[in-house]
Amino acid sequence: MNWEHITAERSAEDEQLKAKIRVLEAVIVELKEKIARLEKNSSTSSKPPSSDMVKPSKEPAGNHHHKK
């Protein structure tokens, strides 16, 4: 192998690694945002404690738009 070929291969590998790093950095940002949302509850925000609970559906189960 000559040096030009080795340099070209190394450059291509570097670009692939840089692309992977950019993708992983974006994933990290998304995960940090999700963690922040999950950690935000009434004890860490100005929301009332009732906002921490999952609200039930307004429709009874199994009664989806059926009129009698």
C-alpha positions in Angstrom: 0.0 0.0 0.0 1.2 3.5 -0.7 0.8 6.5 1.6 -1.8 8.2 -0.5 -4.1 5.1 -0.3 -3.6 4.8 3.4 -4.4 8.6 3.9 -7.5 8.3 1.7 -8.8 5.3 3.7 -8.1 7.1 7.0 -9.9 10.2 5.8 -12.9 8.2 4.8 -12.9 6.4 8.2 -12.6 9.8 9.9 -15.7 11.1 8.0 -17.7 8.0 8.9 -16.8 8.4 12.6 -17.7 12.1 12.5 -21.1 11.3 11.0 -21.7 8.7 13.7 -20.7 11.2 16.4 -23.2 13.7 15.1 -26.0 11.1 15.2 -25.1 10.1 18.7 -24.9 13.7 19.9 -28.4 14.3 18.5 -29.6 11.2 20.3 -28.1 12.4 23.5 -29.9 15.8 23.2 -33.2 13.9 22.6 -32.7 11.7 25.6 -31.7 14.6 27.9 -35.0 16.4 26.8 -37.0 13.3 27.6 -35.4 12.9 31.0 -36.1 16.5 31.8 -39.8 16.0 30.9 -40.0 12.9 32.9 -38.3 14.4 35.9 -40.7 17.4 35.8 -43.6 16.7 38.2 -45.3 18.7 40.9 -42.4 18.4 43.3 -40.0 20.0 40.7 -42.3 22.5 39.0 -45.2 24.8 39.7 -47.7 22.3 38.6 -50.3 21.0 41.1 -49.9 17.4 42.4 -53.1 16.4 40.5 -51.2 17.0 37.2 -48.9 14.0 38.1 -51.7 11.5 37.7 -52.8 10.0 34.5 -56.2 11.3 33.6 -58.8 8.7 32.7 -60.5 8.7 29.3 -63.8 10.6 29.1 -65.4 7.7 27.3 -66.3 4.4 29.0 -64.3 1.5 27.8 -65.8 -0.3 24.8 -68.3 2.5 24.1 -66.6 4.2 21.2 -69.1 6.4 19.3 -71.9 3.9 19.3 -75.4 5.4 19.7 -78.3 3.3 20.9 
